[in-house]
Amino acid sequence: MNYLDHAATTPIHPEVQKAIFEAMNHFGNPSSLYKIGRLEKKVLADCKQVIKDELHAENSDSIIFTASGSEANNLAIKSIIAEFFEEKGHLITSNIEHPSVRKVFEWAETQGFDVTYLPVNEEGLLSADEVAAALRPDTRLVSIMTVNNEVGSMQPIKEVGEVLVKHTARFHTDAVQAFGQEALDVSELQVDYLSASGHKINAPKGIGFLYKKSSAPLLPLIAGGGQEEGLRAGTENMPYIVGLTEAIKQMAARRPEQTTLNKELLAYLQEQLTANGISFEMNGYSESNSSHVCNLWLKGLKASQLIILSDLKDVMISAGSACSAGSLKPSPVLTALFGEESERLQESVRISFGLGSKREDIDEFIAIVKNLAKRQK
Ligand SMILES: Cc1ncc(COP(=O)(O)O)c(C=O)c1O
């Protein structure tokens, strides 16, 4: 099997699996007052500390565990919408956000909020000046993703954070594709909220978290027993919280070497395409891109055919994001970058690297591309 779709999801790291199995031996409820409960409460606090350290967060800031990155995004954005539900106001986001952000903003519009969807350029980037120009006195929230899931463009979050320092608007970033891959420092980025997800960093599906700065408001989506500082009720999923924490440690330890490997693999992919006479361009690419995602326009080759041929050979790539790939509809991100009429929409695939990625995966992919190109001739 040649897995080249780490932006969709990732294999579980063996050390993460081990940590989860071990954690399953401890069944105490962190809210219980007797010893096995108190022990779990300590484990929970230690896990949060690891995440705070990774993000350079203050001790007074919060880490709220969620069941997914989507839930973390919903929690932050809906919370601000709820806070200003009577007054309404203005919200800013980009036009290439993940559906778990975009759809919440679309819903906010139906509830009477004004939303500005900032466009990105062909490199998949917006600028802090554009955010500054869009701000209004009644802007309540700015939500800009850190790294795009389809093209890998990395937004100037730090610069946007600087713009927002003097404004009352809160700042959220969907860092699901960035957390773990990139070294992130929330005090430098000056974000109020940051979302992340376990299954993108070699932990299981079903666990994520929202970082919240201590001064930022948050209203729970799930009311109940007061867990997670009263911000997300429900008895904590301790084995997955432990697994996520182990995945973060593993990711941080191998980040420099994984980044170097990702860059080498991308260079090798480009070299091999050129050597085999395949005409291509990178979509939404600039020097600042995250190293693990790339989006290729393979000129004249239908992505739908490439996906089928790849599947037959057990090579896993994606056209558009995993969420929209099921239907093979044109990618909303590529549409935002190049317009509805662009032939790139039908001729582009996403390749993404991670744990275990190797040159042979690319060799297999190149063989399929060559085969399709030959048939087209
Ligand atoms: C940028 C981005 N945000 C949010 C999500 C949603 O994360 P989850 O699958 O954990 O809900 C994804 C997943 O593809 C993503 O890539």
The ligand as a Gaussian input file, in Angstrom:
#p B3LYP/6-31G(d) Opt

LIG

0 1
 C       -8.330000      22.386000       8.033000
 C       -9.260000      21.401000       8.674000
 N      -10.113000      21.822000       9.614000
 C      -10.948000      20.987000      10.245000
 C      -10.985000      19.656000       9.934000
 C      -11.921000      18.757000      10.661000
 O      -11.244000      17.954000      11.574000
 P      -11.961000      16.616000      12.122000
 O      -11.896000      15.630000      11.011000
 O      -11.163000      16.230000      13.315000
 O      -13.342000      17.010000      12.469000
 C      -10.139000      19.159000       8.926000
 C      -10.204000      17.738000       8.515000
 O      -10.062000      17.417000       7.353000
 C       -9.243000      20.051000       8.305000
 O       -8.389000      19.629000       7.372000

